[in-house]
Amino acid sequence: MTGSGYRGRFAPSPTGDLHAGSLLAALGSWLFARRAGGRWLVRIEDVDTPREVPGAATRQLHALRAFGLHADEPVVRQSDRSPLYRAALEDLADRGLAFPCWCSRTDLAATGGVHRACVRAPDPDRSPAIRLRVAAGTRVRFDDDLLGPQLQDVDAEVGDFVLYRADGLWAYQLAVVVDDAEQGITHVVRGADLLDSTPRQILLQRALGLPTPGYAHLPVVVDDEGRKLSKSLASNPVDFADPLPALDRAWGALGQDALQHSDADTVTAWLARAVAAFDPAKIPRAATRP
């Protein structure tokens, strides 16, 4: 992971304030980019409007700035990018790789949640979802830069997955694949809770003729009961008014040796020492606590 062509990103969803888990993902992706001498972008993934918390995106961006994590290019928002997603969807549909589906959650429950064939006839009174057609026996292999070789039987474990939702919203898998390609992202560094999505995204990249970036999945931050810290669990937001302690905790959760402090410490000085000392080989492969 070296060279000035490196382009990484942090892509939070505005469903709550920045917490310890999202700070770890932001810091980790930023460190990988800075270590490679590359660029680091921020993208607000706000296509799931029913889950969006008013003002959350603004507070997330303010927190990132307080932690010294400044994007190298203007921040983009998925809510502004529908024409890109529609062009990709139309391309897939024109080639017979995407199809409308009227199956309900109840229909899918009968097959273990895996869509292998539509069981509902077209319904003029309901809007369909649009799914990617996953061929029988489709498997995806890839090497994660932290977790090593990965294999998923997408046909058996996932099935035909949604690209455009029946409620008129873009699905995460399509939006993130189109965005990563359009922004020239070469390396995706994010939480291991998204590891399961990666084979779907690689399959979709192949279908669209898009490049596949490198992937590295960081440990998920869990609470004392082993639950993943998440905005949906109302995890306490990080205190960006006092950034150094939170940065120290995120650094430790990344498995790195403690940094030396001085009385004159600033966020800028802390980050400079962190880039010099960062060792990806020390990142734990299992869940971690803040």
N, C-alpha and C positions, 0 to 999 in steps of 0.2 A: 504494500500500500504506500508507494512513494511516487513522487512526480507531481509537477505543477498542474497536470490535467485532472487531478482529483477534485471531485465535486460531491460534497455530502450535504445532508439536510436534516432539519428537525421539523416535524410536521404534527403539531398538537391539534386536537379537536377542542373547540371552545365549549366544552361541557362542564367546565369548572376551572378553578384557579390552579396554578402550577403547584404540584405537591412534590414530595421527596422522590417518588418514582419518575415523574416527568422531568425533574431537574437532573436526575441521574442520566436519563436518556439524552437530554439536551447537552449536558456536559460531556458525556461519552462521545457523542457524534461530533461535537466541536473539537475535542481532543484528537480524535482520529484525523479530522480534516487538517488541523493545525500541524500535527506531527508530520503529515504528508506534504506540507507546504501548499495545501489546496484551498479551495473556497468552501464556505459553509453558508447554506441558505435556510430560510425559514418559510414555511408554507402553512397557512391556517386551513385545516381540513374541515370546512363548515358546510358540507352538503347535507348532513343529517340535521335539518333545521328543527325537528321536534325535540331533539335532545340539547339544543344549543341554549346556553345560559347567557342572558343579556349582559354585555360588558365583559364577559370572560376573556374574549380574544384580546381586548385592549389591556386587561390586567396581566395576561400571560406575557404579552410583548413588553410591558413595563417591567415585569419581573426579570425577564431575560436581560434587558438592558442593565438593570441593577446588578445582576450577576456578571456583567461584563461580556455577555454572549451576544455580540452584535452580528447581525447578518451581513454578508458581503455584497448582497444585491437586494433590491426592494422586495419586501414581503409580498407574497401573492396569496390570494384567497380562492379556494375552490368554487365559491359561489359566483365568481366572475368568469368561470372557465367552461360553462356549459357547451358553447359551440365546439370546443375541442373534443369533449366527451361524445357529443352527438355525431361528429364526423367519424370517430372511431367505431361507434355502435353501428352506424349505417354501413361502414365498410365490412364489418363482420356479418351483418344481416345480408348484404348483397352477395356475399360468398357462401351463404348457407351455414355460417358458423354460429349465428345467434338466432333465436327463435322466440316467439311469444308463448307464454305459459300461463294458464289460468288455475293451476293447482293451488290449493289452499294449504295452510299449515296442517290441517287435519289430514289431508291427502298425504302429505309428506310424512306425518307421524306413522302412518301405516307401513312405510318403507324404512323406518329408522331415521328419518330426516334426510335421506339421500334421494335426490331426484334422478331417476334413470329413464323415465318415460312419462309423458303427460297422460293423465287419466281423466282430465276434464275437457269437455268440448268448448270451443270458443263461446264466450258469453257476451253478447252485445251490451249488456247492462253493467259490465265490469271491465275495468282496464287490466290488461295482463302485465305480468312482469316479463322482462326480456332476459333470457338465460344464454350462457355460452354452452354450445354443444360439446360435451366431453366424450370422446370416443371410448368404446369399450376397451378395457385393459390399459388405459392411459396412466402411466407412472411418471413422476418427475423426480430426478435426482439433482442435487446440487451440493456444493461444498460451502459450508458456513465458515467464515474466517475465524470464528471463535469456537463453534460447537462441532466442527468437522463434517463428515459426510452425512447427508440427509436424504431420505427417500419417503415419498408419499404416493400411495395408490389413489390418485385423484378420483378415478372412476368409482372405486368401491367405498372410499371414505368421505367423499364430498359430492360427487355427481355433477350434474349440470348446475352451475352456480349463477346467481343473479348478477346482472350487469346494470339493469334499470328496474327500479322497484315499481310494484303495482300502484303505490301511492304517488308516483310521479317524481321520485327522488333518485339521484344517481347512486349506484352502489359503490361502496368503498373500493372494491377490487378494481373496477374499471377506472375510477378517478385517479387512484394512486399510480397505476401503471402509466396512464396517459401523462400525468404530471411529471413523473420521474423522467420519462423520455423527453418531454418537451423542455424540461429544465436542464437536460444533460447530466442528470445525476449518475455518477459512476460507482458510488458506494453508498449503500443504505445501512446505517448503524441505528438500531432501535431495540426496544425491549423484546425479550424472548416470548412474551405473550402473543406476539405477531408472527412467531416462527411458523405456525400452522397455516398462515395465509400465504406464505412465500411460494409454495408450489403452484397455487392458483395464479399468482401474479406472474410467475415465470411462464406458465402455460399460456396466459393471455398475451404476454410479450411476444411469444413465438407466433401466436395466431395473428398478431398485428404487425409482425415483422420489425419489432422494436428490439433494441439491445437489452441484454440482461445485466444489471449492475452487480457488483459484488455485494454480499450480505454478511453482516456480523450482528448477532443478536445478544444483547447485554442481559445480565441477570435481572429478573423481576424483583422489585422491592416489596417485601411482605411485612405485615404487622406481627405482633407477638403471637397471634393465633394462626399465623401462616397464610393469611388472606392477602392477596395482591392489593397494594395501595392503589386506589383509583378514585377518580372524581365522583363516580357513581356511589362509592361508599362514604362520600363526604370526608375523605382524608384531609387532615389539616393542611392548609396551604403553607408553603415555605415562607419564612419571614425575610422578604427582600430588603427590609429596612436595616437588617443586620446580616449581610450576605456571607461573611467569611465562615461562621459556624456551619451554615447549611452547605457551603461548598466543601468544607472539611468532611462532613458526613457523607456527601455524595462521592468524594474522592476515596474515602475509606470503603464505601460499598462497592466501588470498582476494584477493590483489592490492592490499592496502591499504598506504598509506605508513607507514613505521615510526613507532611512537609514542615520544615522549620519555619517558625513565625518570628516576626520582629515587631517592636512597638510601633513602627511606622508602616505597618502592612497596609496595602491597598488591594482592591480587587485586581487591578491591573498587574501588580507585582505578584500576587498569588497565582494568577493564571499563567504568567510567564514562567514561574518555577514549575508549575504543573506540566506545561508542555515539555519542558526540558526533562522532567522526571518520569513522564508517562510511559508505562510498560504494559502493552496489551496482553502479554503472556501471563500477567498476574491477575487478570480479570477472572473472577470466579465463574464457574459454569452452572452453578446452582443458584436458587433464589437467595436473596440477601436482605438484611435488615438495614434501615437507615442509620 
